Amino acid sequence: MSDQLPDCPECSSEDTYENGALLVCPMCAHEWFAEADSEEEPQVRVIKDAVGNVLADGDTVTVIKDLKVKGGSGPIKVGTKVRNIRLVDGVGDHDIDCKVDGSGPMQLKSSVVKKA
């Protein structure tokens, strides 16, 4: 099986294996997409805010509605600025990983923020 899969591009290990659409190296934990034989280009996921602006890692966003926080001391108020966001595939619709001042690290939905 490993003779037909490519070597790891990070550590050159021959022990790579498939995990869904990804190839994984058990030696260094590097993951990458397998080169498709077809001429299809990989789908790039575009995340947009509540008004349609495209978001990117490191952007600053503003919360557009009060958000209740489970186990938190209080809600996150409208107008709260969140700096240095990171786009992720989170739980459910949560696709922004960030640290909110006064509330700590959390994940937000892109539908409740606006690019600042």
N, C-alpha and C positions, 0 to 999 in steps of 0.2 A: 504494500500500500504506500509506504513512504517513498518507493522508487519512482512513482508517478506524480508525486506532489513536489513542488519546488522547495528548495532549502530556505531556511529563514533568512530574510534580508538583513536582520540585525546581527545575529550571532553565527550564521551559516550552519546551524544545526540541521541534520537530516531527519529529525524526529517530528516533523510537522504533521498535523492532523486537521481534518475538516470539522468545523462546528457551525452548521448551517451554511450561510454564504461566506463565512470567514475561514481563513486558515489560521491556525494557532500554533505557536512554538511552545512546547512544555518546558524548555530550558530557560528561556528569558521572558516568557509570557507575552511576547509580541503578537499582535493580531493584525491581519491585513486581509483585504479582499482578494479573492482568487481572480486571476486574469481570465476574463470570459473569452471563449473561442468565437462567439458571435461578435458582431460589430456594434452591439448595444453599448451606449455610454452609461456609466453608473448614475443613478438618480441622486441629485444633490437636493437635500432637504432645505427648503427656505422657510424660515420662521418670521412671521410678521406680527407687529403689535396690533392693538385694537383699532387703529386707524389706517393700517395697511403699509406702514413703513417697515422695510426689511431690517431685521435685527442682526447684530454680529457680536462675537465675543468681545468683551471690554466696553461695550456701550453703557451709557447711563440712561435709565428709564425712570418714569414717574408713575406712581400708582394712581389709577383713575377712579377707584371706588374703595370704600372702606372694606377691609378684609378681616374676617374673624380668624383668629389663630388658635388652633386647638392646643390647650395647655399653656398658652401664653398669658402674659399679664394684662394684655389689652389688645384691641384691634390695631391694624396698620391703617392709618388715616389717609384720606385722599390727599394727593400732592406730595407724599413721601418720596424722596429721591433715592434710587437704588443705583449705586455705582459699581462699575466693573462686573457686569453680569457674565455668565458663562452659559452657552446654549447646550442642552443635554437632552437625551431621551429619558425623561423622568417617568414617574408613576402617573398613569392616566394621562391627562392633558397637560401636566406640569412639564414645561420645557425650558425653564430658566432656573439656573442654580445661582444663588446670590447670598449676600449677607446684608440684612436690613438693620440699620442702626437702631438700637434699642430692642430688637427682637431676635437677633442672631441669625445663623445660617438657616436657609430654607429654600424650597422650590416654589416658583410662581408660575401661573399660566400666562402665556403671552397675550391672552385676550383681556387681561386686567391691567396692562401697562401701556404706556405711550412713550415713544422715544423722546428723550429730552434734547 
